Amino acid sequence: MLTHRAIIIFTCLTGCTTVPMALASEGSALLWHNNSITYLTGSQYLVDPDAQQTLTLEHASGWAAGDVFAFVDFTHFNGNKGNSVYGEFSPRLSYSCSARCLSAVPRDR
């Protein structure tokens, strides 16, 4: 069974992604975003405990200055073998230079 901590983190992730979308308008730095929730359950695994359940929360968004991908896995190992929380946050900055920008760069002759 997943703990209340998973619900609190999900609420934080939802709020953190909903607020920027509410503020986004034409000409905004936020270009797009997507969120997903995935629940997996299974048994007869060859590694870890035989049976487990995993809830995954994912967020991806594109911004004028780059993009962001993040996820958190909440895993419950059946049979009182404990729980696990694992996540990653991966921001990426991007800078593109237009033809006008390139024409301002002096060239060696």
C-alpha positions as YAML, in Angstrom:
chain: A
units: angstrom
residues:
- id: 1
  name: MET
  ca: [0.00, 0.00, 0.00]
- id: 2
  name: LEU
  ca: [1.35, 3.43, -0.90]
- id: 3
  name: THR
  ca: [1.85, 5.98, 1.84]
- id: 4
  name: HIS
  ca: [0.42, 9.46, 2.31]
- id: 5
  name: ARG
  ca: [3.83, 10.77, 1.23]
- id: 6
  name: ALA
  ca: [3.07, 9.67, -2.36]
- id: 7
  name: ILE
  ca: [-0.18, 11.63, -2.33]
- id: 8
  name: ILE
  ca: [1.57, 14.73, -0.97]
- id: 9
  name: ILE
  ca: [4.32, 14.58, -3.59]
- id: 10
  name: PHE
  ca: [1.74, 14.04, -6.34]
- id: 11
  name: THR
  ca: [-0.14, 17.11, -5.11]
- id: 12
  name: CYS
  ca: [3.08, 19.14, -5.17]
- id: 13
  name: LEU
  ca: [3.94, 17.98, -8.71]
- id: 14
  name: THR
  ca: [0.43, 18.72, -9.95]
- id: 15
  name: GLY
  ca: [0.46, 22.18, -8.39]
- id: 16
  name: CYS
  ca: [3.92, 22.95, -9.69]
- id: 17
  name: THR
  ca: [2.89, 22.16, -13.26]
- id: 18
  name: THR
  ca: [-0.63, 23.60, -13.13]
- id: 19
  name: VAL
  ca: [0.41, 27.05, -11.92]
- id: 20
  name: PRO
  ca: [2.82, 27.73, -14.83]
- id: 21
  name: MET
  ca: [0.14, 26.67, -17.33]
- id: 22
  name: ALA
  ca: [-2.35, 29.04, -15.72]
- id: 23
  name: LEU
  ca: [0.19, 31.85, -16.07]
- id: 24
  name: ALA
  ca: [1.20, 30.89, -19.61]
- id: 25
  name: SER
  ca: [-0.10, 33.11, -22.35]
- id: 26
  name: GLU
  ca: [0.88, 33.93, -25.90]
- id: 27
  name: GLY
  ca: [4.54, 34.96, -25.91]
- id: 28
  name: SER
  ca: [5.17, 33.10, -22.65]
- id: 29
  name: ALA
  ca: [8.40, 31.22, -21.94]
- id: 30
  name: LEU
  ca: [6.40, 28.00, -21.38]
- id: 31
  name: LEU
  ca: [5.77, 26.34, -24.76]
- id: 32
  name: TRP
  ca: [4.19, 22.99, -23.76]
- id: 33
  name: HIS
  ca: [3.92, 20.52, -20.89]
- id: 34
  name: ASN
  ca: [2.68, 17.01, -20.20]
- id: 35
  name: ASN
  ca: [2.17, 14.94, -17.05]
- id: 36
  name: SER
  ca: [1.43, 11.27, -16.55]
- id: 37
  name: ILE
  ca: [0.61, 8.83, -13.77]
- id: 38
  name: THR
  ca: [1.36, 5.13, -14.26]
- id: 39
  name: TYR
  ca: [0.52, 2.24, -11.93]
- id: 40
  name: LEU
  ca: [2.23, -1.12, -12.47]
- id: 41
  name: THR
  ca: [1.75, -4.31, -10.52]
- id: 42
  name: GLY
  ca: [3.31, -7.70, -11.07]
- id: 43
  name: SER
  ca: [4.64, -10.90, -9.62]
- id: 44
  name: GLN
  ca: [7.16, -13.67, -10.33]
- id: 45
  name: TYR
  ca: [10.03, -11.20, -10.71]
- id: 46
  name: LEU
  ca: [13.51, -12.76, -10.80]
- id: 47
  name: VAL
  ca: [15.05, -9.78, -8.93]
- id: 48
  name: ASP
  ca: [13.85, -7.91, -5.85]
- id: 49
  name: PRO
  ca: [10.83, -9.36, -4.03]
- id: 50
  name: ASP
  ca: [8.61, -11.74, -6.00]
- id: 51
  name: ALA
  ca: [5.67, -9.26, -6.14]
- id: 52
  name: GLN
  ca: [5.66, -5.47, -6.22]
- id: 53
  name: GLN
  ca: [3.62, -2.41, -7.17]
- id: 54
  name: THR
  ca: [4.99, 0.84, -8.60]
- id: 55
  name: LEU
  ca: [3.35, 4.23, -8.98]
- id: 56
  name: THR
  ca: [5.23, 6.57, -11.36]
- id: 57
  name: LEU
  ca: [4.64, 10.31, -11.66]
- id: 58
  name: GLU
  ca: [6.19, 12.00, -14.71]
- id: 59
  name: HIS
  ca: [6.46, 15.58, -15.90]
- id: 60
  name: ALA
  ca: [7.91, 16.98, -19.12]
- id: 61
  name: SER
  ca: [7.81, 20.58, -20.33]
- id: 62
  name: GLY
  ca: [9.35, 22.70, -23.04]
- id: 63
  name: TRP
  ca: [10.42, 26.25, -22.39]
- id: 64
  name: ALA
  ca: [11.92, 28.98, -24.55]
- id: 65
  name: ALA
  ca: [15.26, 28.38, -22.83]
- id: 66
  name: GLY
  ca: [15.20, 24.56, -22.82]
- id: 67
  name: ASP
  ca: [13.18, 21.68, -21.42]
- id: 68
  name: VAL
  ca: [12.60, 19.72, -18.22]
- id: 69
  name: PHE
  ca: [11.93, 16.04, -17.53]
- id: 70
  name: ALA
  ca: [11.28, 14.62, -14.07]
- id: 71
  name: PHE
  ca: [9.86, 11.44, -12.60]
- id: 72
  name: VAL
  ca: [9.35, 9.80, -9.22]
- id: 73
  name: ASP
  ca: [8.78, 6.05, -8.67]
- id: 74
  name: PHE
  ca: [7.08, 4.86, -5.49]
- id: 75
  name: THR
  ca: [7.55, 1.09, -5.21]
- id: 76
  name: HIS
  ca: [5.85, -1.14, -2.64]
- id: 77
  name: PHE
  ca: [7.32, -4.60, -2.19]
- id: 78
  name: ASN
  ca: [4.56, -7.02, -1.17]
- id: 79
  name: GLY
  ca: [5.05, -9.27, 1.85]
- id: 80
  name: ASN
  ca: [6.22, -6.56, 4.28]
- id: 81
  name: LYS
  ca: [9.55, -6.20, 2.44]
- id: 82
  name: GLY
  ca: [9.49, -2.41, 2.50]
- id: 83
  name: ASN
  ca: [9.07, 0.50, 0.13]
- id: 84
  name: SER
  ca: [11.31, 2.43, -2.22]
- id: 85
  name: VAL
  ca: [11.23, 5.97, -3.59]
- id: 86
  name: TYR
  ca: [13.41, 6.89, -6.58]
- id: 87
  name: GLY
  ca: [13.31, 9.93, -8.83]
- id: 88
  name: GLU
  ca: [15.25, 12.01, -11.30]
- id: 89
  name: PHE
  ca: [15.12, 15.66, -12.36]
- id: 90
  name: SER
  ca: [16.73, 16.59, -15.66]
- id: 91
  name: PRO
  ca: [16.67, 20.23, -16.80]
- id: 92
  name: ARG
  ca: [18.32, 21.10, -20.12]
- id: 93
  name: LEU
  ca: [19.23, 24.58, -21.35]
- id: 94
  name: SER
  ca: [19.18, 25.41, -25.04]
- id: 95
  name: TYR
  ca: [20.48, 28.47, -26.86]
- id: 96
  name: SER
  ca: [19.82, 28.99, -30.54]
- id: 97
  name: CYS
  ca: [21.37, 31.76, -32.58]
- id: 98
  name: SER
  ca: [19.53, 33.17, -35.57]
- id: 99
  name: ALA
  ca: [21.10, 34.31, -38.87]
- id: 100
  name: ARG
  ca: [20.98, 37.90, -37.59]
- id: 101
  name: CYS
  ca: [22.98, 36.85, -34.54]
- id: 102
  name: LEU
  ca: [25.57, 35.08, -36.71]
- id: 103
  name: SER
  ca: [26.01, 38.09, -38.99]
- id: 104
  name: ALA
  ca: [27.14, 40.14, -36.00]
- id: 105
  name: VAL
  ca: [30.07, 37.77, -35.32]
- id: 106
  name: PRO
  ca: [33.33, 39.03, -36.91]
- id: 107
  name: ARG
  ca: [34.94, 36.54, -39.29]
- id: 108
  name: ASP
  ca: [38.65, 36.01, -39.90]
- id: 109
  name: ARG
  ca: [39.67, 36.56, -43.51]
...
